[in-house]
Amino acid sequence: MENKTRGTRNLENKTRGTRNLEKKTRGTRNLENKTRGTRNLEKKTRGTRNLENKTRGTRNLWNKTRGTRNLWNKTRGTRNLWNKTRGTRNLENKTRGTRNLWNKTRGTRNLWNKTRGTRNLWNKTRGTRNLWNKTRGTRNLWNKTRGTWRYQGPLRQGRCNKRSRSEGRFVESWMEPSRNQGTASLPGRENQDDVKEKKMNGAGCAAGGRQIAAIFPKLVD
């Protein structure tokens, strides 16, 4: 029939519900014209995959997409990229919550920059041990520390425990002769006869030495 009919098949004119025609129809597949719901076409379609144009919901493409990974452009929620992202690890830029990076981060360990709460670093840290710089609460260091006792003499360098040598033996400060008795000068000190006593009522070692020398004169040379 040459006119338009309904419910026929294998006709060359436009019909409804037919198949395998060369004209534009609905619900066909593998055609070269624009259709809906087709796949593997070279034109722009929706819901396709592995195409070179911009599509939605695709992966491994070279254009900007959402929810993809391992791309060279800036995306969200990706990992192992060269641009600045959030929540990634092992990147060369500044990130948050990462470890083993060369830039300043928080909560990391074994870095070369200044961090908090780390150990075995070369910079100033708190609460660390076995470092070469000044720290607090450390042990076995080469710098000045508190609470250690490695002194040059047998006694600590206190106020009333001074090391002095008289006739080749160890004499404490309270055993030395007082200044007002005119004794000879000790080795390494000034002449006691020439030194004027500046503090007549001085407290501490000098006053204690004079009192002990008056009570025990035999202890003084």
BANUVO-692603 format. One record per residue: residue number from 1; chain; x, y, z of N, C-alpha, C in turn. Coordinates in pm, 1 decimal. Each point is the difference from the previous one (the first is absolute). Example, Ala and Ser with C-alpha at 12.3 -4.5 7.8 and 13.67 -1.06 7.14 Angstrom:
<sites>
num  chaine  nx  ny  nz  cax  cay  caz  cx  cy  cz
1  A  1319.0  -569.0  780.0  -89.0  119.0  0.0  90.0  120.0  0.0 $
2  A  -35.0  105.0  -72.0  82.0  119.0  6.0  -77.0  109.0  73.0 $
</sites>
This chain:
<sites>
num  chaine  nx  ny  nz  cax  cay  caz  cx  cy  cz
1  A  86.2  -118.9  0.0  -86.2  118.9  0.0  88.3  121.7  0.0 $
2  A  -40.9  93.8  -80.3  84.6  117.7  -12.3  -37.4  111.7  96.2 $
3  A  -115.9  -7.8  65.6  -37.3  105.8  92.4  37.7  -39.5  143.2 $
4  A  -11.3  98.1  92.5  34.5  -24.9  138.4  -106.7  -85.2  65.8 $
5  A  43.8  -106.7  63.1  -91.4  -90.5  68.6  48.7  -22.0  141.7 $
6  A  -78.9  -63.3  84.4  37.9  -31.9  135.9  8.8  -151.3  15.8 $
7  A  98.9  -41.2  80.7  13.3  -141.3  31.7  60.3  -83.2  -110.9 $
8  A  67.4  61.3  -94.3  62.9  -76.6  -107.3  148.3  -13.9  28.0 $
9  A  65.8  -87.7  -75.6  143.2  -18.0  15.8  66.4  -13.3  -135.8 $
10  A  136.4  27.0  0.0  81.6  -10.7  -120.1  -47.5  95.0  -108.9 $
11  A  -28.6  122.5  33.1  -38.3  102.3  -96.0  109.2  104.8  -8.6 $
12  A  4.6  71.2  -113.6  102.4  99.8  -19.9  -42.3  139.0  47.1 $
13  A  -123.1  18.9  41.4  -39.8  132.2  47.4  -0.7  1.9  152.7 $
14  A  -30.9  115.8  54.7  0.9  14.4  144.1  -120.8  -70.5  58.9 $
15  A  28.4  -94.8  88.3  -105.3  -73.7  67.8  30.7  -5.5  148.5 $
16  A  -94.3  -47.5  78.8  21.1  -17.6  141.4  7.7  -148.7  30.8 $
17  A  92.8  -35.0  92.7  12.8  -137.8  42.4  67.4  -87.9  -100.5 $
18  A  78.9  53.3  -88.2  71.1  -82.2  -97.8  144.4  -17.7  43.9 $
19  A  69.3  -89.5  -71.8  140.8  -24.6  30.8  77.8  -22.1  -128.8 $
20  A  138.0  19.5  13.1  91.5  -20.8  -111.9  -32.6  90.8  -118.3 $
21  A  -18.2  127.2  25.1  -23.6  96.4  -105.7  116.1  94.7  -10.2 $
22  A  14.8  62.0  -116.5  108.4  93.6  -21.3  -38.2  143.0  37.9 $
23  A  -124.5  24.1  37.2  -40.1  134.3  35.4  11.7  19.9  150.7 $
24  A  -28.5  120.9  41.6  6.5  29.5  141.8  -117.7  -64.1  70.7 $
25  A  32.2  -84.6  93.6  -102.5  -69.8  76.3  30.7  14.5  148.3 $
26  A  -89.7  -49.7  83.3  20.5  1.9  143.6  26.7  -141.0  48.7 $
27  A  88.6  -9.6  102.0  28.8  -128.5  61.3  90.8  -86.9  -82.9 $
28  A  81.6  55.8  -85.1  93.0  -79.5  -79.0  138.3  7.9  61.2 $
29  A  93.1  -84.0  -50.4  136.1  0.6  49.0  97.0  -16.2  -116.7 $
30  A  129.8  43.0  27.1  107.4  -10.7  -97.0  -31.3  77.5  -128.9 $
31  A  -48.9  122.2  13.2  -25.8  86.0  -114.9  99.6  113.9  0.2 $
32  A  17.4  66.4  -113.7  94.8  108.5  -11.6  -61.1  136.4  31.5 $
33  A  -126.5  7.3  27.9  -59.6  129.2  32.8  -14.0  14.0  151.6 $
34  A  -46.2  113.7  41.1  -14.1  25.8  142.1  -120.5  -75.8  53.3 $
35  A  27.1  -84.9  97.7  -105.6  -78.5  62.2  13.7  10.8  151.1 $
36  A  -95.7  -54.1  72.1  4.2  -2.8  144.2  18.2  -143.3  46.9 $
37  A  82.8  -14.4  107.0  20.3  -131.4  58.1  87.4  -89.7  -83.1 $
38  A  86.7  53.2  -81.8  90.5  -82.8  -79.7  136.7  -3.0  65.4 $
39  A  87.8  -85.4  -52.7  134.6  -11.0  51.6  98.8  -16.9  -114.1 $
40  A  131.5  35.5  32.2  109.3  -14.4  -96.2  -24.5  81.3  -127.4 $
41  A  -38.0  123.8  16.7  -19.9  88.5  -114.7  106.2  107.8  2.3 $
42  A  23.7  63.8  -112.4  99.3  105.0  -10.6  -57.9  138.4  26.2 $
43  A  -129.8  9.8  20.1  -59.8  130.3  24.6  -18.4  21.1  148.7 $
44  A  -40.9  118.2  35.6  -22.0  30.6  139.5  -130.0  -64.2  46.3 $
45  A  11.2  -86.1  98.7  -115.9  -68.2  55.5  3.6  11.3  151.1 $
46  A  -106.2  -45.1  62.3  -7.4  -2.6  144.2  8.3  -143.6  48.9 $
47  A  71.0  -16.7  114.9  9.0  -132.6  58.7  92.7  -92.4  -73.4 $
48  A  93.8  49.8  -73.6  95.4  -85.4  -69.5  130.2  -5.0  78.6 $
49  A  90.7  -86.9  -44.9  128.5  -14.5  65.2  110.7  -11.5  -104.4 $
50  A  124.5  35.8  45.6  119.0  -9.0  -83.7  -12.6  84.4  -127.4 $
51  A  -46.4  122.4  13.8  -9.5  92.0  -112.9  99.6  112.8  18.8 $
52  A  34.0  69.1  -105.7  96.6  108.5  5.6  -64.4  135.9  24.6 $
53  A  -130.3  8.4  7.5  -63.2  128.8  26.1  -40.9  8.9  146.6 $
54  A  -50.9  112.6  36.9  -38.0  21.3  138.7  -130.6  -72.9  29.6 $
55  A  6.2  -89.5  96.3  -117.7  -76.3  39.2  -15.9  7.6  149.9 $
56  A  -109.7  -52.5  49.5  -24.5  -5.5  141.9  6.5  -144.0  47.2 $
57  A  59.3  -18.4  120.8  7.0  -132.6  57.9  98.8  -90.9  -67.3 $
58  A  99.8  50.5  -65.1  101.2  -82.6  -64.0  125.7  -3.1  84.5 $
59  A  94.4  -85.8  -39.1  127.3  -10.5  70.2  113.1  -15.5  -100.3 $
60  A  125.1  35.2  50.0  121.6  -10.4  -80.3  -9.1  84.8  -127.5 $
61  A  -43.5  123.2  14.3  -6.0  92.9  -113.2  101.0  111.1  21.5 $
62  A  30.4  73.3  -104.5  98.1  107.6  5.8  -64.0  135.6  28.2 $
63  A  -130.5  7.6  10.8  -63.2  128.2  29.2  -38.5  7.4  148.0 $
64  A  -52.1  111.6  38.4  -34.5  18.7  140.1  -130.5  -72.2  29.9 $
65  A  6.0  -92.1  94.3  -117.6  -74.1  40.9  -10.9  2.2  151.1 $
66  A  -110.0  -52.8  49.5  -20.3  -8.3  143.0  1.3  -145.4  43.2 $
67  A  62.3  -22.4  118.2  1.9  -134.7  54.4  94.2  -93.6  -71.3 $
68  A  98.9  48.0  -67.1  96.4  -85.9  -67.5  128.2  -5.9  80.4 $
69  A  90.3  -89.4  -40.2  129.2  -12.6  64.8  108.6  -20.1  -104.5 $
70  A  126.9  28.5  44.0  117.4  -13.0  -86.3  -9.6  88.3  -124.3 $
71  A  -39.3  124.0  18.7  -5.4  95.8  -110.1  104.7  107.6  21.5 $
72  A  30.6  74.9  -103.7  100.4  106.1  7.3  -61.1  136.3  31.1 $
73  A  -129.9  8.6  9.3  -60.2  129.7  31.0  -44.6  3.3  145.8 $
74  A  -48.2  113.8  40.6  -40.6  15.8  138.9  -135.8  -65.3  21.8 $
75  A  -3.4  -94.2  91.2  -124.6  -69.0  31.9  -18.3  -0.1  150.4 $
76  A  -116.1  -47.7  41.4  -29.0  -10.7  141.6  -5.8  -146.1  40.2 $
77  A  55.6  -27.0  119.9  -6.0  -135.5  52.2  89.6  -97.9  -70.8 $
78  A  104.4  44.3  -62.6  91.5  -90.1  -69.0  126.4  -17.7  82.5 $
79  A  86.0  -93.4  -44.8  126.4  -23.0  67.2  110.4  -20.7  -103.1 $
80  A  125.9  19.5  47.6  118.6  -15.4  -84.7  -2.4  95.5  -119.8 $
81  A  -31.4  125.7  24.9  1.5  101.7  -105.1  112.0  98.5  27.2 $
82  A  35.2  79.1  -99.1  106.3  98.6  11.7  -51.7  137.9  38.2 $
83  A  -128.9  17.9  9.3  -52.9  130.4  38.0  -41.0  -0.2  146.6 $
84  A  -43.7  113.5  46.2  -35.5  11.7  140.7  -136.6  -62.5  24.0 $
85  A  -3.7  -98.2  86.9  -124.2  -66.7  34.7  -11.1  -8.5  150.5 $
86  A  -115.2  -45.3  45.2  -21.3  -18.8  142.5  -12.9  -148.3  30.5 $
87  A  59.1  -38.7  114.3  -12.2  -138.1  43.1  82.4  -97.4  -81.2 $
88  A  102.3  42.6  -64.8  86.1  -89.8  -76.2  126.8  -28.5  77.2 $
89  A  79.7  -94.4  -52.3  125.7  -33.8  64.4  108.6  -18.1  -105.5 $
90  A  126.5  15.0  47.5  118.2  -16.3  -85.1  -0.5  98.2  -117.5 $
91  A  -27.5  125.5  26.3  3.9  104.0  -102.1  114.0  95.4  30.3 $
92  A  40.4  76.5  -99.2  108.6  94.5  17.8  -47.6  139.8  36.6 $
93  A  -128.0  21.9  10.7  -49.0  131.5  38.5  -50.2  -4.0  144.3 $
94  A  -45.7  113.5  46.5  -44.3  8.7  137.3  -137.6  -63.5  14.0 $
95  A  -9.9  -98.1  86.2  -126.3  -68.3  24.3  -23.0  -8.6  149.4 $
96  A  -119.9  -46.1  35.9  -33.0  -18.1  140.2  -14.1  -147.8  30.2 $
97  A  52.7  -37.9  117.4  -15.3  -137.9  43.4  84.9  -98.5  -76.9 $
98  A  108.0  42.6  -56.8  87.3  -90.9  -73.4  124.0  -29.8  81.7 $
99  A  79.9  -96.2  -49.6  124.5  -34.1  67.0  109.4  -24.1  -103.2 $
100  A  125.0  9.6  47.9  118.4  -19.2  -84.0  5.0  100.1  -114.9 $
101  A  -22.1  125.5  29.0  8.1  105.4  -99.7  117.4  90.4  32.5 $
102  A  41.3  80.0  -96.4  112.9  90.6  16.9  -43.7  140.2  39.8 $
103  A  -128.5  25.3  11.0  -43.9  133.9  38.6  -51.7  -1.5  143.6 $
104  A  -41.9  114.6  45.2  -45.2  10.3  137.9  -139.2  -59.0  12.9 $
105  A  -13.5  -99.5  84.2  -128.8  -63.4  24.2  -23.2  -8.9  149.2 $
106  A  -120.0  -43.1  35.5  -33.0  -18.4  139.7  -17.6  -148.2  28.8 $
107  A  52.7  -39.7  116.1  -19.5  -137.9  42.4  79.6  -101.2  -78.6 $
108  A  109.7  40.2  -57.6  81.8  -94.0  -75.7  123.4  -37.6  80.2 $
109  A  73.9  -98.6  -51.8  123.0  -41.5  65.2  108.0  -25.5  -104.1 $
110  A  125.6  3.9  46.9  117.6  -22.0  -85.2  7.6  101.4  -113.4 $
111  A  -16.9  126.2  31.7  10.9  107.1  -98.7  121.1  85.5  32.4 $
112  A  41.4  79.2  -97.0  114.5  88.3  17.0  -40.4  140.5  43.8 $
113  A  -126.7  27.7  11.8  -41.9  133.6  41.8  -48.0  -2.9  144.3 $
114  A  -40.3  115.1  49.1  -40.7  9.7  138.5  -139.9  -56.4  16.7 $
115  A  -13.9  -97.9  85.6  -129.1  -61.0  26.4  -19.8  -9.5  150.3 $
116  A  -120.5  -38.7  37.5  -30.4  -17.4  140.9  -22.7  -147.6  29.0 $
117  A  51.7  -42.3  116.0  -24.4  -136.2  42.4  74.0  -104.6  -80.1 $
118  A  108.9  35.5  -60.3  77.1  -97.0  -77.2  124.0  -42.4  77.4 $
119  A  69.3  -101.3  -54.0  121.8  -46.6  63.2  106.5  -25.2  -105.4 $
120  A  125.9  2.9  45.9  116.1  -25.0  -85.3  8.6  100.3  -115.0 $
121  A  -13.2  127.0  31.9  12.9  106.0  -99.7  122.7  83.7  31.1 $
122  A  42.5  78.3  -97.5  117.3  85.3  14.7  -36.5  140.8  43.0 $
123  A  -125.3  32.2  13.5  -37.6  134.8  40.1  -49.6  -0.7  144.5 $
124  A  -38.6  116.3  46.5  -42.3  12.7  138.5  -139.7  -58.3  16.9 $
125  A  -12.7  -94.8  87.8  -128.8  -61.9  27.3  -20.2  -7.5  150.1 $
126  A  -120.5  -38.5  37.9  -30.7  -14.8  140.8  -21.8  -147.5  31.9 $
127  A  52.4  -40.0  116.0  -23.6  -135.8  44.4  74.6  -105.1  -78.4 $
128  A  108.6  34.7  -60.9  77.7  -97.5  -75.8  126.8  -36.1  76.1 $
129  A  69.8  -101.8  -52.0  126.0  -40.5  60.0  101.5  -33.1  -108.2 $
130  A  127.9  0.6  41.0  110.8  -29.7  -90.9  6.0  98.4  -116.4 $
131  A  -6.2  128.0  31.0  12.3  103.5  -102.1  127.1  79.8  23.8 $
132  A  38.3  75.0  -101.7  121.7  80.3  6.7  -27.9  144.4  38.9 $
133  A  -123.4  37.9  14.7  -29.8  138.4  35.3  -53.5  7.5  143.5 $
134  A  -28.7  119.7  43.0  -46.9  18.4  136.7  -146.1  -39.9  9.8 $
135  A  -28.7  -90.6  87.4  -136.7  -45.4  20.0  -31.0  -0.3  148.4 $
136  A  -126.6  -25.0  28.2  -42.1  -8.8  138.3  -32.2  -144.7  34.4 $
137  A  42.6  -39.5  120.1  -34.0  -133.4  45.7  69.6  -110.4  -77.0 $
138  A  117.2  25.3  -49.4  72.5  -100.9  -76.4  116.0  -54.7  80.5 $
139  A  62.7  -104.8  -55.2  115.8  -59.3  64.6  102.3  -38.9  -105.4 $
140  A  124.7  -16.7  45.8  110.6  -40.7  -87.8  20.6  99.7  -114.6 $
141  A  12.2  126.6  35.3  22.4  102.6  -100.9  138.5  59.8  17.8 $
142  A  45.9  68.3  -104.1  129.9  64.8  0.9  -8.4  145.5  41.0 $
143  A  -117.1  51.4  24.9  -12.5  141.0  35.6  -29.2  13.3  149.3 $
144  A  -25.3  120.4  41.9  -23.6  26.8  140.7  -137.8  -51.6  39.5 $
145  A  -3.3  -77.9  103.1  -126.3  -55.2  48.8  -14.5  33.4  147.2 $
146  A  -120.4  -28.4  49.5  -26.5  21.6  141.1  -12.9  -134.3  70.2 $
147  A  44.0  -0.1  127.2  -15.6  -120.3  78.9  108.7  -103.2  -22.1 $
148  A  107.5  35.6  -62.9  111.4  -93.6  -17.7  112.8  36.6  96.6 $
149  A  89.2  -93.0  26.4  117.0  28.3  84.4  123.6  -59.3  -64.9 $
150  A  55.3  80.0  -89.2  131.5  -28.8  -56.9  82.9  126.9  14.7 $
151  A  72.2  9.9  110.0  79.0  118.3  29.0  147.7  -37.6  1.4 $
152  A  82.6  105.9  -2.3  143.5  -24.3  -6.5  57.0  -48.1  132.7 $
153  A  -66.8  33.7  110.3  52.1  -36.9  130.9  -86.7  -100.5  71.8 $
154  A  45.4  -44.5  118.3  -81.0  -96.0  74.8  -125.0  61.2  60.8 $
155  A  0.6  130.9  19.7  -114.6  67.8  58.1  -61.6  93.4  -102.2 $
156  A  -127.1  28.6  17.2  -66.6  94.2  -89.1  42.7  142.4  30.9 $
157  A  -7.0  85.4  -97.5  42.8  137.9  16.1  -111.1  79.1  70.0 $
158  A  -10.7  -14.1  128.5  -100.1  73.1  76.1  56.0  128.1  58.8 $
159  A  -74.0  56.8  93.6  42.8  125.8  59.8  106.2  -22.0  107.0 $
160  A  -19.9  -100.0  82.9  91.2  -24.7  110.4  85.6  -123.6  -21.3 $
161  A  -0.7  -57.4  -115.4  83.4  -116.4  -31.5  87.3  34.3  -119.8 $
162  A  102.4  77.3  22.0  90.7  41.0  -107.0  129.4  -79.5  10.2 $
163  A  52.5  -33.5  -114.6  123.7  -77.1  -2.4  119.6  94.6  12.4 $
164  A  86.3  -30.0  91.0  125.0  75.7  13.7  108.9  -96.1  44.9 $
165  A  121.4  32.4  -37.0  111.9  -87.8  31.6  100.0  76.1  88.8 $
166  A  31.1  -59.5  113.1  100.1  56.8  89.9  96.4  -111.2  39.7 $
167  A  122.2  15.6  -36.9  106.2  -96.8  26.8  -29.9  -135.5  -62.6 $
168  A  -61.4  3.0  -117.3  -16.6  -122.8  -74.0  -110.7  -90.1  48.7 $
169  A  -94.8  46.9  79.4  -110.8  -83.6  43.2  -130.2  76.8  -14.8 $
170  A  -109.3  -73.6  3.1  -131.3  60.6  -19.1  -47.4  64.0  130.1 $
171  A  -40.2  128.0  -7.7  -46.5  73.7  117.1  -131.2  66.0  -36.8 $
172  A  -102.4  -20.2  80.1  -126.3  66.8  -23.4  6.9  143.3  48.9 $
173  A  -99.9  77.7  -33.7  5.8  143.1  29.3  -7.2  29.3  149.1 $
174  A  -71.4  -82.7  76.1  -9.3  29.6  143.6  126.3  -38.7  74.0 $
175  A  88.2  -79.3  -63.3  126.4  -38.7  61.8  113.0  95.2  -36.5 $
176  A  -22.2  93.3  -90.5  105.7  92.3  -39.2  25.3  102.9  110.0 $
177  A  119.1  56.2  7.2  27.3  107.6  98.2  -81.9  123.6  -33.2 $
178  A  -45.9  67.1  102.1  -78.3  121.1  -21.1  90.0  112.1  -48.7 $
179  A  -61.4  102.2  -54.5  77.6  106.9  -64.3  68.2  92.5  102.2 $
180  A  -55.0  8.5  122.4  55.7  96.2  96.0  113.6  -56.8  82.7 $
181  A  53.4  -117.8  -32.9  111.9  -56.5  74.7  133.3  23.3  -67.8 $
182  A  0.7  60.1  -120.4  126.6  33.2  -62.4  77.5  -118.8  -48.4 $
183  A  -64.8  -98.1  -59.3  70.6  -117.9  -49.2  61.5  28.2  -136.3 $
184  A  83.1  -89.9  -43.1  63.2  13.5  -131.5  -103.1  -26.1  -109.1 $
185  A  29.9  53.2  -115.9  -93.5  -16.0  -111.9  -1.3  -143.3  -49.2 $
186  A  -117.0  -46.7  -29.9  -13.8  -135.4  -53.0  33.8  -0.6  -148.3 $
187  A  41.7  -113.1  -51.5  32.9  -4.8  -145.0  -123.5  22.8  -84.8 $
188  A  14.0  90.0  -96.9  -111.5  29.4  -88.5  -91.7  107.0  54.5 $
189  A  32.5  61.0  111.0  -84.3  103.9  56.8  82.2  125.4  26.2 $
190  A  -69.8  108.8  38.6  69.8  123.9  32.8  64.2  -10.3  137.9 $
191  A  89.5  92.8  27.5  62.8  4.7  131.8  -103.7  45.7  101.9 $
192  A  -23.5  -84.8  100.6  -105.2  31.0  96.3  36.8  118.3  88.4 $
193  A  129.0  29.5  14.5  39.2  114.4  82.2  -28.7  132.0  -68.0 $
194  A  4.1  0.8  -134.7  -20.8  124.2  -72.8  -145.9  28.8  -30.7 $
195  A  -83.4  -101.1  11.1  -141.2  16.6  -33.5  -73.4  57.2  119.8 $
196  A  -65.3  111.8  -19.7  -81.0  57.0  107.9  -131.0  -75.4  10.9 $
197  A  -41.4  -22.2  118.3  -123.1  -74.8  19.6  -117.2  92.9  -26.4 $
198  A  -68.9  -28.2  -109.4  -108.6  86.8  -41.6  -127.0  -24.1  81.0 $
199  A  -28.2  -124.2  31.7  -121.2  -32.9  74.2  40.1  -48.3  139.2 $
200  A  -8.1  93.3  97.3  36.9  -37.6  136.2  -104.5  -92.4  61.2 $
201  A  -123.7  27.1  -27.7  -107.7  -81.6  54.8  -60.8  -88.8  -108.8 $
202  A  80.1  -56.5  -82.6  -52.7  -82.0  -108.5  -51.8  -134.0  49.0 $
203  A  -117.8  -35.7  -49.5  -58.1  -128.7  39.0  54.7  -109.7  -88.8 $
204  A  -13.0  -121.0  42.9  40.6  -112.9  -82.7  131.9  -58.6  41.5 $
205  A  87.8  -17.9  -96.4  123.2  -74.9  23.3  98.6  77.1  87.3 $
206  A  12.3  132.6  -21.9  100.7  76.8  74.1  -34.8  7.1  147.8 $
207  A  -125.6  28.9  30.3  -40.5  8.0  140.0  8.6  -135.9  67.5 $
208  A  -40.9  -101.7  -70.6  8.9  -133.3  58.9  143.0  -43.8  21.7 $
209  A  89.4  39.1  -91.1  140.7  -36.4  16.8  64.3  66.6  119.9 $
210  A  -34.5  125.6  24.2  57.8  68.3  115.8  -49.9  -59.8  130.7 $
211  A  -127.2  -37.9  4.5  -52.5  -58.4  123.0  62.5  -135.5  27.6 $
212  A  16.1  -81.5  -100.7  58.2  -133.4  19.9  147.7  10.7  34.9 $
213  A  71.6  96.8  -60.2  142.5  18.1  31.4  19.7  47.0  143.4 $
214  A  -93.9  77.6  51.7  12.0  44.2  138.5  -27.8  -113.5  97.4 $
215  A  -90.6  -89.0  -37.7  -34.1  -110.1  89.5  102.5  -112.7  -12.0 $
216  A  37.2  -34.8  -122.2  95.4  -107.8  -22.3  125.4  56.5  -66.3 $
217  A  93.3  54.1  76.4  119.8  58.4  -64.8  94.6  -103.3  -57.0 $
218  A  -7.7  -124.2  45.2  91.9  -102.6  -49.2  -35.3  -45.1  -140.8 $
219  A  -122.1  26.0  -40.7  -37.1  -42.3  -134.8  62.0  89.0  -106.1 $
220  A  42.8  119.1  39.8  55.9  95.7  -95.9  149.6  -16.4  -2.2 $
221  A  59.6  1.6  -120.8  145.2  -15.7  -11.9  70.9  120.7  59.6 $
</sites>
